[in-house]
Amino acid sequence: LPDYAVAIDRYDNFIHVQEYAPPKKIDPQKAVERLTEVLDHLPQLLAVPEKNIVVKMRQKQKGKQQYNAQSQLKQRFVVEEGGGQFWINLSDYLDTGLFLDHRITRQMVADCSAGKKVLNLFAYTGSVTVYAAIGGAASTTTVDLSNTYLQWAQDNMALNGFEEDHHHFIRADCLQWLQQDNEQYDLIFLDPPTFSNSSRMDKVLDIQRDHSWLIQQAMKRLAPEGKLFFSTNKRHFKLAPIIAEQFTLKDISKITLPIDFKRQNKSHFCWVIRH
């Protein structure tokens, strides 16, 4: 909403409201009044019961906060997207389990996964892995540092009937794992966090500083005719010139941005990278 520091997402018959910290020039009391006004009108405007509206404060997360639960309600439900089903949890974590700005990107992955060996790095809840499997991937490898999210990814795959041995789940620091793995993949999806200083990681990750090294490491694992999807949500991100010098790039940022994110046309940056 243009005059309110909130983002409103709908998941089936549930509404997820995220309040962002207002600019310092905004009177704090005015910010409270605006949020109250939004919450007063949502049930009628969207025809949902008040109990189905979940409100969160969005702020920068550091270290273990990136993975910590916000509550312990453990109330989750299933939504459908792109022919797949996904577990959603609106209350327990900062994010819900499904990044809505990437639904077009996920479909692009599905469309080129048939018969491919697919690697999903920083996989979160594995939604891209599900799309790859739906698209007919020969195998998938899902890597994330969080036990919670890796189990969530397995649950999402099981929900869609993918429990075969050729779908692999690995708990690891992706920065370390990329240097140790020797496999080749036909399609790689790389969507790292903007920043992470988790104590479980070997080093601090700053995507603006580290993305060229990270892409280079991932490209070592990419088959000669393969595709790497690289994405970041960092505002004002600048791709290092060396990546364009070393590889073939296609900027798909605009075409992968759903219509409901186009007002904020920097919700994500995304490229397809080839050898």
N, C-alpha and C positions, 0 to 999 in steps of 0.2 A: 504494500500500500504506500503511495507516494508521500503522504503526510504523517504516516505512522510508522514507528520503528518495529514493525512486525512482519513476519512471513507466515502465510496461512496455506497449509497443504491439506488436501482431502485424501483419505485412505478409506475407500468404501463409505461406511456410514460414520466414520470417525474424523475428527478435525484436529490437526496438529498446529498449534500456534507457537511461534518462536518470537520472543521479544528481544530485540537487539538493544544494547546499551545506547541511549540517545546521545547526540553530540553534546559537548559541555555547554554550548550556548542555550540549550533547551532547559527550561526550569524543570527540576525533578518532579515537582507536583503536577506540572502540565503533562509530563510523560505518563504518570500514573493515571491521570484523567483520560488520556487518549487510549491507553490499554483497557481501562474499564469500559470506555465507550465501545471499543471493538467487541469485547466479550459480551456486552449487553445486547448487541445486535446480531451476533453470529447465529444463535439458535434459530431465529426466525428467518434470516436471510438464506441460510443453507439447509433449513428444515431438518435439523438434527437436535436430539435432546442435549441439554446442557451437560449431562454426565458423560457425554461422548466427546467432549472438548478437553484436550490436554494442553496445558500452557507451560512453556519453559523459558528461562532466561538464557540467551546465547552469549557466551563470552569465550575468550581465548583459553584453551586448555593446555596445560603443561605436564610433562612427565606422566605419572601414573593417572592423572586426571583424564587423559585421553581414553583410558580403558575402564575407569571406575564406573560403577553403577550409580545413577542418580537416585534410584529408589530400589526397592526389592519387591515390587508388586508381582512381577513375573506374569503379567497379563499380556499374552500375545494372540494374534489372530492372523488369518491368511488373506492376502489380496492377490488378485490376478493381474498380470501385465505381460503383453507380448506372447501369449500362449503358455506362460509359465505361472507357477504359484510361489508365493514368497511369504515367509513368516515376518510379521511386523510387530514391533514392541514400541509403543508410543511413550511409555512412562519411565522405563528403567534406565535408559541411556540418553546421552545428549542427542544422538542421531537415532533414526527409527529402524534402520536395517536395509533401507532402499533409498539411494540417492536419485531423486526424481529428475534432476537435470541431465542424467546420463541415459535416459530410456531409449533415445534414438541411437546413441553410441552402442548400447547393448544389442540392439537389433542389427546394427552393422556387423558386430562381431558374430552374431548368429548366422547372418547371411553368407559369411565367408569361412565358416568353421567345418563344413562337411568334409569328413575324411581327414581332418587336420589334427595335429598334435598341438594342444593349446596350453599355454602357461598363463596363469592369473597371479600377478604379484601384488603385494599389499592388498590382498583379496577382500578384506572386510567380511561381509556375510555371503560372499560367493555368488552374487547375482549374475555377474558376467559369466561365471562358470556354468550356471544353469542355462543361460542363453546359448553358450557354446555347445553344451550337451544337446539342447533342443535342436540346434542347427546341425547336429550329426557329427560332432567331433569324434575322431577315432580314440582320443584319450584327452584327459584334462589333468593338470597339476595346479593345485590351489595352495598358495603360500601366504601365511600371515603369522605375525608374532603373538597374537592374542589367542589364548585357548578358547575364550568366550566366543569370539567371532569365527574361529575355525570350526567350532562345534555347530554354530549357527549355519555356517556354509554347508556342513554335512547334513544338517536338518533340512535345509532348502533343497539340496540335491535329492534326498530321500523323499521329500514331499512330492517331487516330480518324477519319482520312479527310477532315479539314477543311483544305484548302489553297487554297480559292477566294480570289479577289481581294477579296471583301467581308469578309474577316477581316483586320483591320489590327493591326499591332504597332508600338508607339511607345516608343522609349527617351527618357524625359524625367523631370524632377523634377515630380511631380504637382502640387505647390503652384504652380509657375510655369505649367505647361501648362494648368491649369484657368482661369487668367486670360487665356490667349491663345486658347484654343479657342472657336469660335463655333457649333459644332454643337449640335443638340438630340437627346436620347436618351430612349427610352421606359423604359429600366431601367438603373439605375446601381448597381454594387456597390462600396462604399467600406469597406475594411478596412485602415486605416493601421497602421503600427507604433506601439507605445506611445511610443517615443522614438527619435529619429534625429538624430545630429549628423554625418552623412556629409559629407565634404569636397566631395562632388559636388552637395550640395544648397545652395540659395541661403541657407537659414536653418535653424536648429535646429527640429526638430519635437517638441513635447511635446503629446501628444494630449489630456490634460486641459485644458491651457491653450488649445490651438489648435482644438479640435474644432468649436466653434460657427462660426468663420470658415470652416473647411474644408467643413462641411456647407452653409453658405450659398453658397459658391462652386459646389459641386456642384449645388445646387438651381437655380442659374441655367442649368445645362446640361440640366435635366430638363424633358421635355415636360409640358404642362398636366395630362394624365391619367396621368403616369408614376409609377413607384415608385423610391425610393432605399432600398437596403439599407445601413444603417450598422452596423458592428460594431467592437468593440474588446475586446482581452484584458486591458486594464489593470484590475488588482484595485482595488476600491473606487472605480471610475469613477462620476462624477456628471454626468448630462447637464445642460447649461446650461438654465435656465428659458426663456431667449429662444427656444430652438428649438421648445419646445412652444407658445410664443406666436405664432410666425411660421408654423408648419406643423402638419399633422395627423400624429400619431404613433401607432404601434402597437408596443408592447413585445413582441417575440417571443423574448426571451432564453430563457425556460424551455422553450418548445415546440421550440426549435432545438437543445437540448442533448441529445445522445445518452445513453442509459442508462449507458454506461460512464464518463460524465463527471459524473453527477448528484451523486456524493459531494462533489465540488468544484464546487458549483453556481454558482460565479462564474468558470468557465473562460472564458466570454465574455459580453458584453452585446450585444444586437442589437435594432435597431428597423427597421420599415418606415416611411418618411417620404414624405408626399405634400404637394402644394400645397394 
